[in-house]
Amino acid sequence: MESMLNKLKSTVTKVTADMTSAVMGNPVTREFEVGRHIASGGPGMCWRIYNGTKKSTKQEVAVFVFDKKMVEKYQKFDKDQIIESLKKGVQQLTRLRHPRLLTVQHPLEESRDCLAFCTEPVFASLSNVLGQWDNLPSPVPTDIKDYKLYDVETKYGLLQISEGLSFLHSGVKMVHGNLCLENIILNKSGAWKIMGFDFSISSINPSDAEPKYSCKEWEPNLPPLCLPNPEYLAPEYILSVSCDAASDMYSLGVVMHAVFNEGKPVLQVNKHDIFKSFSRQLDQLSRLSPTMLNKIPEEVREHVKMLLSVTPNVRPDADQMTKIPFFDDVGAVTLAYFDSLFQRDNLQKSQFYKNLPKVLPKLPKRVVVYRILPALTSEFVNPDMVPFVLPNVLLIAEECTKDEYVRLILPDLSPVFKQQEPVQILLIFLQKMDLLLTKTPPEDIKNSVLPMVYRALEAPSIQIQELCLNIIPTFANLIEYPSMKNALIPRIKSACLQTSSLAVRVNSLVCLGKILEYLDKWYVIDEILPFLQQIPSREPAVLMGVLGIYKCTFSHKKLGIPKEHLAAKSLPHLVSLSIDNNLNLNQFNSFMAVIKDMLTRMEAEHKTKLEQLHSMQEQQRSMNINTSQTNQSEETKRTPSPGNQIDDLFGGSSGSTGVNGKANGNSASAPQLNRMSLTLEEKQRLAKEQEQAAKLRNQPALAPQSIKPATTPTQAKDLTSCLLNNMTSLGSLSLTSPPRPGLIQGSTISAYPSTTPMGSMASNGYNPTMGFQTGGQGMHPPGPGLYGGMATTTSTPNFGALTHNQGSTNTPDMSALDSLFTSNKPKVSLNQMAPPKPNPGTTATPWLNQFGSAQPSQTAPMQGAPLAMGGVTSGFGMQANPFFSPQNFSQPTAAPVMNAGGGLRHSSSVNNDLKDLFG
């Protein structure tokens, strides 16, 4: 199978290559491009037909080519006769001009390999259509293979051949001499045309006398291409060597029989013994049986029988045949009228075009598209006829596919889109706008169709504007959104504002209201609604149109008007329009109904919004209260109260406990009240601060930096002077001692736990009930006190220096000062007050543990203590000194670290010493 296909392919390729080489040498190719092989025709189907185009004008043509290789088998004499016969036929056809004859576009050209000439575009020969595919390309083209003649095509085709013969017999005084299927050509529009004048005979009498024709005797020894087709020849041509116009009518009868019998002629003639064949069949022709004509339509059967008569005088002439009732079919008459339009005036044409829409549905689509449509579009050059022709063209376009519309109709319609006169052209296009937008490609819509609509909106005719505005909503869904937004809507608005016609203004508003659903919500709010406020007219119809647009926008699910626009623009505008004196009661009620609906929706939407906002605020407030309670419970569990610390420090004094308890109660209730009165923004800020504090609390605890005490030489000192010096130095620790070592990893230590929120108590230990200022280098006015030096500063005491001073190797004996204390207190020796001797490797002391390495507060809102002047960390000023502000002192919750030498385990002994010291 594959080898067979390859062989077929090679054969086709070889034939094509040979044909191309043959044509390329012909002068015809200088002016015409030769395309593919489409059909065959002429005497003996010897002419191959190619489609082509003229190079200069791109006009479509058909190229007829005769390859001289076909006659190589004959002798030179026969070859020359064949070539001369073919040349004669083409030259005779070129001289004759008639609508029923094939039109020659370029005369015959001869080259070494072929003969060629060009004609009007051709579809195929009638012989090809009826199944004779000789000299056709392989495979046979599908359009020829599947082609079926419609009745109207057959009727009108035979009428055209009859008219052609009438022209030859009456006008030219010529007999065709070889009328047969292969010499009848169907052009591109389906019209039947006569060719093949190789054996034509002209009259030998003057034109004003009775024509007389002399024919040649049949010579059977000549090649077939040098003889006419005997199956279509009249008997007298063979038997009596005579011919006249009746001989062509006999040939017409055989053609009619063949058309209705799938291309088969009446008689099968033996071409080798043609004389005996005609002699034997004369009786058969004189007695045609009904069975031989049963496929011919009954209304023309009798006429065909007369045409096939052996008596020439019985045969009707060509003029008589054109008038038989068989050709009075409405389709045939319509097609005939189109062919004679050039003879009609505009009034006759207009009447015909008005009635044509009634006939078009009765005709086959192929006939309408390829026969009637070209005739209609040819009238577009006559502006007065366009309003009559255009409805028929658009009616045909409805039945065409999109491809057929673009290929066959749109090229002729494009110039008509730009015509503005007469005005009926715009009206017709506007009425068929849905068809145009559906089948026209987007680029042509943008360049041709929509500009026509824009011109209609800007037309001076109020009728055109009204019709355009009424029709636009019917095809608005087919217009692209950018074109509608940027070109169509602005022109509608302009027409509304600039026109002096109330009808145009009202129709503009109605048009806008109908196409709102195809627009974007915010475009309507930003462009359409503000435009309504620019309309100066106050006629009731205009006001109701404005109300209609507001109502459509407000009630449409896709659009809608925001409550802000309702309150600020829409409602004020509608209220001002509603009290216009031109409105009647019903119109006023319509306005008020829309206004009430808008107010109701605006109230509902805003109320819903406020309720949601209130619910969110309540939820946030509840979350803040729960968070505060959770933090307070955690602080209670983790940190002992300041009152307990002071009680531990001062030995459980009842007075201190009562005062401290009261203060704590106030400080605990204050933040609760303060938190309840905070605004939403403050709560959000507080939540962020608490989140930051939580992150800081999750950091690992910092260990105090160990300080190695300095060693001093042992020497005997006076105990009283030593005590006084130590007490006096307390007031100048911050100013005279070196800076305290920084804390590890940059963290600050808060010595005072606080449960108050930010703003109630400073993180450096400030307590509102004590009335002290924040820590820093600022100096208070000096006042009387036991230790004046200490009372003059709020700076942090340098307990590192104190530890350094107490870290001497030899502890002085202070027993001589025991008598300084009163007797109502248990006496504690000063030796007990002295700090224990630190073990090697340990630098921490109870005082240092208490004041220098306090654990960070777990509940303070801010972890970092502010730096005082000079870079010293604040927090141990006068307020931070446990001697002067005991209620702010925070005892660390962690157990004190025991040194290796069994040092201080609890601060009770220190508290006892302080009791003794202060009485």
RAKAVEN-V782454 format. One record per helix or strand of 3 or more residues. SS is the DSSP state (2 for helix, 1 for strand). FROM is the first residue (numbers start at 1). TO is the last residue. If there is no record, write none. Layout:
SS_FROM_TO + SS_FROM_TO
This chain:
2_2_24 + 2_27_30 + 1_32_41 + 2_43_45 + 1_47_54 + 1_60_67 + 2_68_71 + 2_76_95 + 1_104_110 + 1_114_119 + 1_122_125 + 2_126_129 + 2_142_145 + 2_151_172 + 2_181_183 + 1_184_187 + 1_192_194 + 2_197_199 + 2_224_226 + 2_230_232 + 2_235_239 + 2_245_260 + 2_271_286 + 2_290_293 + 2_298_307 + 2_312_314 + 2_318_321 + 2_325_327 + 2_330_339 + 2_341_343 + 2_346_360 + 2_365_381 + 2_383_399 + 2_402_417 + 2_424_431 + 2_433_439 + 2_442_457 + 2_462_478 + 2_481_498 + 2_502_514 + 2_516_518 + 2_521_532 + 2_540_555 + 2_563_578 + 2_585_638 + 2_642_650 + 2_654_676 + 2_680_697 + 2_719_736 + 2_744_746 + 2_788_791 + 2_799_806 + 2_815_820 + 2_830_833 + 2_846_852 + 2_869_871 + 2_886_888 + 2_908_918
